[in-house]
Amino acid sequence: MKVKKEIPFEVTLEDDIYIIQNDIFDIFSFNRDLEKAKIEIEEQIQFLWSEYVLANEEELAPIGLVLKNLLLNYIKEI
């Protein structure tokens, strides 16, 4: 996968824990290690891609189709 358009993430630090969140895809991760938090958020995006973009459209609920199109606006498969 390759990012077509920058995905906005909010990164905060609370009590020595990094929190990364994205409201568009409704995902977040947290970890004391920023790099591990980034890896976790990437894994969540990959999961969403496999569950929604690679799914048969007939199997997706209307909100799933919205999420699929959002993903396709920000990411492309290479």
QUIWOWO-V948754 format. One record per pair of residues at least 6 apart in sequence whose C-alpha atoms are under 6 Angstrom apart, sorted by sequence separation. I is the first residue (numbers start at 1). J is the second residue. If there is no record, write none. Layout:
BEGIN
i: {I/I}
j: {J/J}
END
This chain:
BEGIN
i: {12/21/31/12/21/30/11/20/29/11/20/10/19/10/19/9/18/29/9/18/17/18/17/53/16/18/52/5/4/3/4/3/2/2/1/1/1}
j: {18/27/37/19/28/37/19/28/37/20/29/20/29/21/30/21/30/41/22/31/31/32/32/68/32/34/68/74/74/74/75/75/75/76/76/77/78}
END
